[in-house]
């Protein structure tokens, strides 16, 4: 009976601790991404954030597309458009560049 009581108390304490931690993290701004470690990545103005197949946030200066292999390609211009035809050819306003973690704005 004592073991059961300790288990119940420990479970309640764990649930309470998780709720407090979740409240401290706060909401993620629209258009941003929070990874499992709690790091929040936001795109630059006019850009986009995407998550790689490995869970890493990468950002583009303009609009972006992901190809079948998971590579994220973006326009080099802020808010620049990007198109991909039925054959997979990508065309960008300005030039095309791969999305990068360095383009993301990290929030504390």
C-alpha positions in Angstrom: 0.0 0.0 0.0 2.9 2.4 0.8 4.5 1.6 -2.5 1.2 2.4 -4.3 0.9 5.7 -2.4 4.5 6.7 -3.3 3.8 5.9 -7.0 0.7 8.0 -7.1 2.4 10.9 -5.4 5.4 10.6 -7.8 3.1 10.5 -10.8 1.2 13.6 -9.7 4.5 15.4 -9.1 5.8 14.4 -12.6 2.6 15.6 -14.3 2.7 18.9 -12.4 6.4 19.4 -13.4 5.6 18.8 -17.1 2.8 21.3 -17.0 5.0 23.9 -15.4 7.7 23.3 -18.0 5.2 23.5 -20.9 3.9 26.8 -19.5 7.4 28.2 -19.3 8.2 27.4 -22.9 5.2 29.6 -24.1 3.7 29.6 -27.6 5.7 29.6 -30.8 5.2 32.6 -33.0 3.3 32.0 -36.3 5.6 30.7 -39.0 8.3 29.6 -36.6 9.4 26.1 -35.4 10.4 24.8 -32.0 12.6 21.7 -32.0 12.7 19.0 -29.3 15.4 20.9 -27.3 13.1 24.0 -27.2 15.1 26.1 -29.6 12.8 28.3 -31.7 13.8 29.1 -35.3 12.0 31.8 -37.3 12.5 32.7 -41.0 13.7 36.1 -42.0 11.1 38.6 -43.2 9.7 37.3 -46.5 11.2 33.9 -46.0 10.1 30.4 -44.9 11.2 27.9 -42.4 11.3 24.1 -43.2 12.2 21.1 -41.2 14.7 18.7 -42.7 14.2 14.9 -42.6 16.6 14.9 -39.6 14.5 17.4 -37.7 16.7 20.5 -38.2 15.1 23.8 -38.9 16.4 25.5 -42.1 15.2 28.8 -43.6 15.2 30.5 -46.9 15.2 34.2 -47.7 12.3 33.8 -50.0 9.7 31.1 -50.9 11.0 27.5 -50.8 10.2 24.0 -52.2 11.3 20.6 -51.1 12.4 18.0 -53.7 11.8 14.3 -53.4 15.1 13.7 -51.7 14.2 16.2 -49.0 16.5 19.1 -50.2 14.9 22.5 -49.6 15.7 25.1 -52.3 14.7 28.7 -51.9 14.7 32.0 -53.8 17.6 34.2 -52.8 15.4 37.3 -52.7 13.3 38.2 -49.7 9.7 37.1 -50.5 11.0 35.9 -53.9 8.9 33.4 -55.7 9.9 29.9 -56.7 8.4 27.4 -59.1 8.9 23.7 -59.8 7.6 22.2 -63.1 6.3 18.7 -63.6 9.8 17.5 -64.4 11.2 18.8 -61.1 13.1 21.8 -62.6 13.2 24.6 -60.1 13.2 28.3 -61.1 13.6 31.2 -58.6 13.3 34.9 -58.5 16.9 36.2 -58.3 18.8 32.9 -58.0 18.1 29.6 -56.3 20.0 28.6 -53.1 19.7 25.8 -50.5 17.8 26.6 -47.3 20.2 27.0 -44.4 20.1 27.1 -40.6 22.2 30.3 -40.8 19.2 32.1 -42.5 17.0 31.4 -39.5 16.5 33.9 -36.6 16.9 32.1 -33.3 14.6 33.2 -30.5 15.6 32.8 -26.8 
